[in-house]
């Protein structure tokens, strides 16, 4: 198992969390997504997957949900 921690901006409520969770859960190999919501700030999203995730696919999933993935 691999754990990936992401920083995502733009989330303000539980509905936002649901959108991000749904998009990321749709990626191949993703087992679990948890979000530490910081409304109006930078939320921490933890993704547990079978192996390393494709960074471009992760970015596209977050973009599709309508939020911004911060670069590290």
Secondary structure, 3 states (H helix, E strand, C coil): CEEEEEEEECCCCHHHHHHHHHHHHCCCCEEEEEEECCCCCEEEEEEEECCCCCHHHHHHHHHHHCCEECCC
